Amino acid sequence: MHLTTRLLCLGASVLLAVTGQTGTAGARDLPGTYVVSRAPGILPEGITVARDGTMYVSSDGTGRLFRGHVGAPELRPFAARGVDDRTSTLGVHTDRRNRVYSVGGATLTVHDARGRLLARRTAQDGPLGAPDLNDLVITRDAVYVTDWANPVIHRAQLRNGRLGPLRPWLDIRSASPQFPAQYWLLNGIVADRAGGALLVSSNGTEALWRVDTSSRAVEQVRLGGESFGADGMVLRGRTLYAVLNYGAPSGVYIAELDQDLRAGVVRHRITGEPFDLPTTLARHGCRLYVVNSQLDDPPGEPPYTVSAIADPTCPQAG
């Protein structure tokens, strides 16, 4: 999420339309709010929660990473080595080996759970200049990365756990050549379980795009004509969880997609409080963890937080 979106989303109206309840029986003892940091200027942006409940949050303001657990209300700085020159970190995800992948500026980095740097890859300049890497998704054989500054998806091959070079993989203007490159503003990215299809959001087009990883064919996901320029996203089966903060009231939107991920219907909209310009989310158990970025008013006001809400699609909800 970048300044263009921050300024434009200020005019979005606030609507509270929560489907489902804000707590479940199994989550009553867990915090409802997590403090990422009390230091000034952090501006949290990305989040991931590993299978064991370990939470990582990235900082757009400083480039640091923070780590905690869903059972504790406070996060601490994560000593990720080799990223001192990265002033902003956006997307962050973990793999099945508990390695931490994160992107910011022109770099993709991989760390182990102790903070040791395992890999660092630098993206090439795109058609509009230097890259501004925004989000990533890890599949069985590759890492795909969106570029906010260029209409490009980058790809690094994964082979036996080793990360290859990060190279331009797809110019997304193939979907709509007449659309100006500077307005694509690529943001969130997710993949189906097999890694055969990517869903890529674009703030500029206010649309969600499906990319076939074999043919590289690109098509718009049909969502009933709704604005859907999502920021961060999570895909669980055919359920797509997304944070919107541009083109629609800011909040969490949950869509049910068809089997091929080509069309769907937005079933739930959770907007308004307790969010403070949300940028992305993670899912763990029957709860959604939503980052309160404060990017609309940098440097914001500490503490910087993550809000936990019930997943209304969970059978335990309500």
N, C-alpha and C positions, 0 to 999 in steps of 0.2 A: 504494500500500500504506500503510495507516494503522494507528494504534495498536491498534484492535480486532483486526486480523489479526496484528499483531506479537505480542501477548500470547497469543492463542489458538494460534498455530502453534508455540509453544515446546514443547507437549506432543507434537508430531508425532514419530513414530519415525523413525530414520535407517535407510535401506535403500540398499544399493548394488547396482543391477541395470543395468549398462551394456550396451546392445546395440551392437555395433560397437566399433571401436578408438578410442583417444583422439588419434590422429594420422593424417594421410595423407601420401603421398609428396610432394605439392605444397605441404604446409604445414609441413614439418620445420624450415625455417629461420625460421618465424614465432614470436613469443613465445607462451608458453602462459598467461602472466599479464600483465595490463596494469595499471599503477599510475595510477589516476585522480588521486589527490592524496595527499600526505603531511601535509597540514594537518589539524588536529583538526576534528571536527564536520561533515564534508562529507556523509556518508551518501548515496552515489550511489543513484539510483533508476531513471532511464530511460536508454535507449541506442538509437542508430541508427548504421548504417554505410552511407555513400553508395556509389555504384557505383565510385568511384575509390579506395575503401578508407579514406576519411576517417571517423573515429569521433567521435561526439558523445555525451557522458554528462551527465545532469542531476544536480543535488544537491537532495535533499529537505531537507538540513540548512541550506543557505545560500541556495538559489535560483540559484546560479551554474551556468554551463555550462562543460564542459571539452571540449577537442578534441585529437585525436591521429590516428594512422594505424595500420592493422593491421600495418604493418611495423616499428613502433617501440614499445618497451615502456612509454613514459611519455607521459601526456597533460599538456596545459597549460591554464590558464584561457583561455576564449574570451571576448573582449571584446564581449559582447552588450550594446549600449546600450539604455537605456530600461527596464530591468527591476530597477533598484536597490531598488524598493519591494516586490519579490516575494521573500518569504523562503523559499519552497519552489518548486522546479520539478520536475515529475514527467515526464509524457510528452514525448518529443522525437522528431521525424522530419524527414527531408529530402525535397524533391521533385526532379523531373528537372532543375530549374534550379539545384540545389544551395542552395536557400533552406532555412533552418532554422526549423521550426515547433516551438514549445514551449508547454506549459500549466502553470499553477500558480496556486493561489488562485482568483481570478475571471477571470484574463486568459489570452488566447491571443495570442502574439506571433510575428512573422515577421521574420527577419534575413537579410541576405545573408551571403556567406562572409567578408566583412570585419568583420562584427558590426554593420553599419548597420541600424537599426530601420526596417523597411519597412511594418509594420502592427502595430497593437495593438488588440485587441477585448476588451470586457468583457462577461461573461455576466450575465444578469439573475438575480435571486433566484428560487429555485424554491419548491415547496410546503412545504419544510422550512426555508427561509431562504437564507442566503448560499451561493453555489456553492463547490464545492471540486473544481476541474477535475482530472481524473486522467490521461486518455490521449486520443489523437486518431488519426484516420486521414485521409489525403488521397486523394480520388478525383478524377476528371476535372473535376467541376463543383462540388465542395463539400469542406469540412472538417467532419467529425463529431467531437464531443468528449463523453466520458463525464463524469459528475458523481458524485463519491463521496458527497456530502452530500445529494443529491436523486435521485429515481428518474427522471432526465431525461437525454436525449441532446440536446445542443445542435448547431446546424448554422450554418455560415457559407458562403454561396455563393461560388464561384470563377467569375469571368467574365473571360476574357482575362488571366488571371493576377492579377486584382485581387480582394481579399478583401472580401466584404460584411459586414454586421453579424452578430454572433454571437447567435442567437436560440434559445429553446427550440423543439425540433422534435418530440420524442416523449416522452410520459410512459410509461415502460416497464411501468407497472402494468397497462396494457391486456392484457398477457399473463397476468396473474394478479391480478385486482383485490383478492382477499382477502389477499394477502401484504402485511404492513405496510411502508409506504414506507421507514421508517428502517432496514430490514434488506436493502434491495436491494444497496447498496454496489457500485455499478457500477465496473468496473475496465478491463480491456483491451478494445480494439476493433480490428477489422481489416475489410477489404472485399475482395470478389472483384475481378478485374481490370476488369470493366465497371462496377463501382460499383452494381450492382443489388441486392446483398445485403451486409448487415453481419453480423458475428458479434460479439456483445457478451457479455463475461463478468460474472458477478455473484458476488462472494464470499458475500453473504448467502444466496442461493438455492443456492449451490454448483453452479451450472449455467451452461451456455452457451446463448445465445439468438440466434436468426436473425431479422433485421429486413429486410423487403422495402422498399427505399427508394422504390418507386413507390406501393405501397398502405399502407405503414407497418404491415403485418401482422407480428405477433410470434409466434414459436413456439420451443419448446425443442428444441435439437439433441439427438438421441438418441445417447447414447454408452454404451449398455449398462448404464445405471444407475450409472455411476461418478461420484464427486464430481469436479466439474470447474469449480470457482470460480477460474478462472485469474487471474493478475495480468497480466503482459505477454504478448502473442501476436504471432506472425508467420504470415501465410498465404501459401503459395507453391503456386499451382494448387489442388489439393485436399488438400495436406499442411498441417496446422495444427501449428505449434510453439508450445508454451505453457509458461510457468513457473507452477507451483502452489506455494503456501506456506501453504495453509489447506484443511483437509478431507481432505488426503492427504499422504503424505510429501513434503517439500519437494524440488523439483527440476524437471527438464525433462521434459515429456510430449509425445509426437508422435503425432498421430492422423491417420488416413487417412479422408477424408470422401467421401461420395457426390457425384455430379455436381451436385446441387442444394444441397449444403451443409446438408442436413437431418438427416443421420445419419452415424455413422462408428464406427471402432474405434481404440482406443489401441494403437499398435503398439510403441512404445518408451517406457521409463521410465528416466530417468537421474537418480538421486537420491543424496544423501550428498555426500562429498567430490568435487570441490574447492570446493563451494559454501558460502557463508556468508550464509544467508538470501537466496537469489536473488529478485529482483523482476521482471525482464524479460530479454529477449534480442534479439539481432539475428542475421541470417544473412548471410554473405558468403563466396562461394566454397563450399567444402565444410566450413566451420567455423561453429559457433555461438558467439556472444559473450554471456556470461551475467554480469549485474551482481550483485556480492556487496554487498548493501546494509548489513548489520549493523544493520538497523532493529529487530531484536529486543532490542538492548542499546545504545540511543543514549546517548552520541554515538559508540559504537563505538571501535575502536582502529586508528589509521593504521598502515600505508597502506591506503587504500580501493582495491579492485581489481575488475577484470573478468577472468573465467576464459574461456579459449578451449578448446572441445572439438570433436571431429570430429562432423559430421552423419552419423548412422548410416544415413540414407536415401540418401546420396550414393553413386553407383556406385563411387567410388574408395575408400570406407571398407572397411576390412578387407583 
